[in-house]
Amino acid sequence: MLGAIAGDIIGSIYEVIPMKRKDFKLFSFGSHFSDDTVLTYAVAKSLLTGTSYASNFKKCFWRYPLAGFGQRFTCWAMSDRKEGYNSWGNGAAMRVSPIAWAYDQIEDVLKEAERCTATTHNHPEGIKGGQATAAAVFLARQGKTKQEIQAYIEQTFAYDLHRTIDEIRLSYKFEVSCQKSVPEAIIAFLESTDFEDAIRNAVSLGGDSDTIAAITGSIAEAFYGGVPDAIAVQVWKKLDRPIRQTVTEFRRVYQLP
């Protein structure tokens, strides 16, 4: 899950001003965690404590109200609603990575990813995006090759993963739907050579950079055996105490790298 958080923080400053190249600065004074990190933290909290996703999402919203939550999520979090609001947004995918580390069977990962996602994003495309991301992280964690991961995602979720980063980058714009950002995030991982390169691929698309990089980073962390120390050190500096404590506890309990 630290990979998702790293992607969020690195991509945070390039969301407003799109980056269309890979030679950008990873961290700056303005780099910060956003709703992607907050909701990943909330999912980890639920898995550690057995409390509901809905209650932790709402609690985290009120703890971090300025984290950059979407309008529909904000309305849901401020209401008494317990059912989802039929969203297909990529918020479904950026937060699910802890689930892939908490379960040891792909069937359980998919089931729990659906349950987590449907709390808010209960549109079929939202559930699909959450499940596809969790599955990719799980398969990477299990030591599957990129070819095996690609084949599983394409066959199970019918995403087109045969495009290249250079092809996508030419016309890609800010996009919040799962169907137009989760495949791109997975491709950014598939085309990478290491964790940092995966994040640079994701941000260089010039889209919803923090969320796409969070999705990519979550898969890359599992595949490459963790987040490089030089990046992790900078990430820890950007996090507050509650998030650091939960990430540390989650990594200990579920034996993350």
Secondary structure, DSSP 8 states (H G I E B T S, - for coil): -HHHHHHHHHHGGGSSS---SS---S--TT----HHHHHHHHHHHHHHH---HHHHHHHHHHHSTTS---HHHHHHHTSS--S-----BTHHHHT-HHHHHH-SSHHHHHHHHHHHHHTT--SHHHHHHHHHHHHHHHHHHTT--HHHHHHHHHHHH-----S-HHHHHHH-----BGGGTHHHHHHHHHT-SSHHHHHHHHHTT-SSHHHHHHHHHHHHHHHHTS--HHHHHHHHHHS-HHHHHHHHHHHHHTT--
